[in-house]
Amino acid sequence: MLSQAHGGRVRANLKIEGPMSGLMEDRDHETVAQAEDWAIEGAEQRRASVLIIEDRT
């Protein structure tokens, strides 16, 4: 999920759920595009089968 952060930044929340474990990570970025790229890269690294980006900015 993408949301507004302090100072006009964009907060990206990456949540990956698996059958045995899960991961949740937040990171602030300068732009929506940077936040999207980070989420896509994180999903690819963890071999996620589905990626949904919810933009609440």
C-alpha positions in Angstrom: 0.0 0.0 0.0 1.2 3.5 -0.8 0.3 6.4 1.5 1.4 9.9 2.4 4.3 10.2 4.8 5.8 13.2 6.5 7.4 16.0 4.4 5.5 15.1 1.2 7.2 11.7 1.0 5.5 8.5 0.0 5.4 5.5 2.4 5.3 2.1 0.8 4.2 -0.9 2.9 5.2 -4.3 1.5 3.3 -7.3 2.9 4.1 -10.8 1.7 2.2 -13.8 3.0 3.3 -17.3 2.5 1.9 -20.7 3.7 4.5 -20.9 6.5 5.6 -17.3 7.1 5.2 -13.7 6.1 7.0 -10.5 5.8 6.0 -6.9 6.4 8.3 -3.9 5.6 7.7 -0.1 5.4 9.9 2.4 3.6 9.6 6.1 2.7 10.4 7.3 -0.8 10.6 10.6 -2.6 8.1 9.7 -5.3 5.3 7.3 -6.0 7.3 5.8 -8.9 10.2 5.0 -6.5 7.8 3.4 -4.1 6.3 1.3 -6.8 9.7 0.2 -8.1 10.8 -0.8 -4.6 7.6 -2.9 -4.0 8.0 -4.6 -7.4 11.6 -5.4 -6.7 10.8 -6.8 -3.2 8.0 -9.0 -4.6 10.3 -10.3 -7.4 13.1 -11.1 -4.9 10.7 -13.0 -2.7 9.1 -14.8 -5.8 5.6 -13.5 -5.0 3.0 -14.8 -7.4 0.8 -11.8 -7.1 1.5 -8.1 -6.5 -1.3 -5.6 -5.7 -0.3 -2.0 -5.3 -3.0 0.0 -3.6 -2.3 3.8 -4.0 -3.8 5.9 -1.2 -1.7 8.9 -1.8 
